[in-house]
Amino acid sequence: MQVDCIGGSNLWDQASGLHVRNLLTLEQIREMQRYGVEFGSHSLTHPWLPGVPDAQLRREVSDSKRRLEDLLGVEVKSFAFPYGGVDQRVRSAVAEAGYQLAFTAIPGTNWRNDPLCQNRTEVNEFTGLADFLFELRLGRTIRQALGVFRRSFGKRA
């Protein structure tokens, strides 16, 4: 979760023409937390982390963890890289901040992946039941799986 954006909207998406979406308020977050939802960090301001200077990188990763922990009263163990942007320097900053898990934007399941570079399966309002079941099993939507199959088939021909 982007700490500086709690209760705001998805400004980073709006710049590229996507719809305005309201983000959770602190009250909504705390209510969900009471029902067992665990929250992780997503930086302070949602920048492309591989492109920011070292001092800003440390601030985005460490300060967001500390501020969320202060707000929620629990340890924040996970991090999701904004836009999936990760390189060795960014991964190291996440490790140094004390996160136990971190998620890229690469679709797929996780069997023996680096805990600080986990694949992420997206579920949103457009995900139908068939895609949801497919993603649970394979970590990909039907369309993504067919694309992989087509590319694989094309290489053999």
C-alpha positions in Angstrom: 0.0 0.0 0.0 1.3 3.5 -0.8 1.3 5.2 2.5 1.2 8.8 1.1 -1.9 7.9 -0.9 -4.1 6.4 1.8 -7.6 7.8 1.3 -6.7 9.4 -2.0 -7.0 8.1 -5.6 -4.9 6.3 -8.2 -3.0 9.4 -9.5 -0.3 7.2 -11.2 -2.9 5.5 -13.3 -4.9 8.6 -14.2 -1.8 10.1 -15.9 -2.0 7.3 -18.4 -5.8 7.7 -19.0 -7.2 5.1 -16.7 -10.3 5.7 -14.6 -10.2 7.4 -11.2 -10.3 4.9 -8.4 -10.7 5.8 -4.8 -8.2 4.2 -2.5 -8.9 2.8 0.9 -9.2 5.2 3.8 -7.3 4.5 7.1 -10.7 3.5 8.7 -11.4 1.0 6.0 -7.9 -0.4 6.3 -8.2 -0.9 10.0 -11.7 -2.5 9.6 -10.3 -5.0 7.1 -7.3 -5.6 9.4 -9.7 -6.5 12.2 -11.2 -9.2 9.9 -7.7 -10.7 9.2 -6.5 -8.9 6.1 -2.7 -8.4 6.2 -1.4 -5.3 4.4 2.0 -4.9 2.8 3.8 -1.9 1.5 3.9 -0.5 -2.0 6.2 2.5 -1.4 5.4 6.0 -0.3 4.6 7.5 -3.7 4.5 4.7 -6.3 7.7 5.6 -8.4 9.6 3.4 -10.8 12.1 2.3 -8.2 14.9 1.2 -10.5 15.1 4.9 -11.7 15.2 6.7 -8.4 18.4 7.8 -6.6 19.7 5.7 -3.7 18.4 8.1 -0.9 14.9 8.2 -2.4 14.9 4.4 -2.9 15.7 3.9 0.8 13.0 6.4 1.8 10.3 4.9 -0.4 11.0 1.4 0.9 12.0 1.9 4.5 9.8 4.8 5.4 6.7 3.3 3.9 7.3 0.1 6.1 7.9 2.1 9.2 4.9 4.4 8.7 2.6 1.5 7.9 3.7 -0.3 11.0 3.0 2.9 13.1 -0.4 3.2 11.5 -1.4 -0.4 11.8 0.4 -1.5 15.0 1.8 -4.6 13.4 4.9 -5.7 11.5 4.7 -5.1 7.8 6.3 -8.2 6.2 5.6 -7.8 2.5 6.3 -5.3 -0.3 5.0 -5.1 -3.9 7.3 -3.3 -6.4 5.4 -0.4 -8.0 4.9 -1.4 -11.7 6.8 -4.6 -10.9 10.0 -2.6 -11.2 12.9 -4.5 -9.5 16.6 -4.9 -10.1 19.4 -6.0 -7.8 19.7 -2.6 -6.2 16.0 -2.4 -5.5 15.8 -5.9 -4.2 18.7 -5.2 -1.9 17.0 -2.1 -0.5 13.9 -4.2 0.2 16.0 -6.8 2.0 17.8 -4.2 4.0 14.5 -2.7 5.1 13.5 -6.0 6.6 10.8 -7.3 4.4 10.3 -11.1 4.3 8.4 -11.2 0.9 8.3 -9.0 -2.1 6.2 -9.3 -5.3 7.0 -8.4 -8.9 4.3 -8.0 -11.6 5.4 -11.2 -13.4 2.4 -13.5 -13.6 2.8 -17.1 -12.5 3.0 -19.4 -9.5 5.7 -19.5 -6.9 7.4 -22.8 -6.1 11.1 -22.1 -5.6 11.3 -18.4 -6.3 13.4 -15.9 -4.4 11.1 -14.7 -1.5 12.0 -11.1 -2.4 11.0 -11.6 -6.1 7.7 -13.5 -6.0 5.4 -13.7 -9.0 2.1 -12.1 -8.6 -1.3 -13.2 -9.9 -3.7 -10.4 -10.6 -7.3 -10.7 -9.7 -9.6 -7.7 -10.4 -13.1 -6.8 -11.3 -12.7 -8.2 -14.8 -11.5 -11.6 -13.6 -14.2 -14.2 -14.4 -14.6 -17.4 -12.5 -12.9 -19.5 -15.2 -9.9 -17.2 -15.2 -9.8 -17.1 -11.4 -9.7 -21.0 -11.3 -7.1 -21.1 -14.0 -4.9 -18.6 -12.2 -5.2 -20.5 -8.9 -4.0 -23.6 -10.7 -1.4 -22.2 -13.1 -0.8 -18.6 -12.0 -2.0 -17.3 -15.4 -5.2 -16.4 -17.0 -6.5 -18.5 -19.9 -5.4 -15.8 -22.4 -1.9 -15.6 -20.9 -1.6 -19.4 -21.0 -2.7 -19.6 -24.6 -0.2 -16.8 -25.5 2.6 -18.9 -23.9 1.4 -22.0 -25.8 1.3 -20.1 -29.1 4.8 -18.7 -28.6 6.1 -22.1 -27.7 4.3 -23.7 -30.6 5.7 -21.1 -33.0 9.3 -21.8 -32.0 8.9 -25.5 -32.9 7.6 -24.8 -36.3 
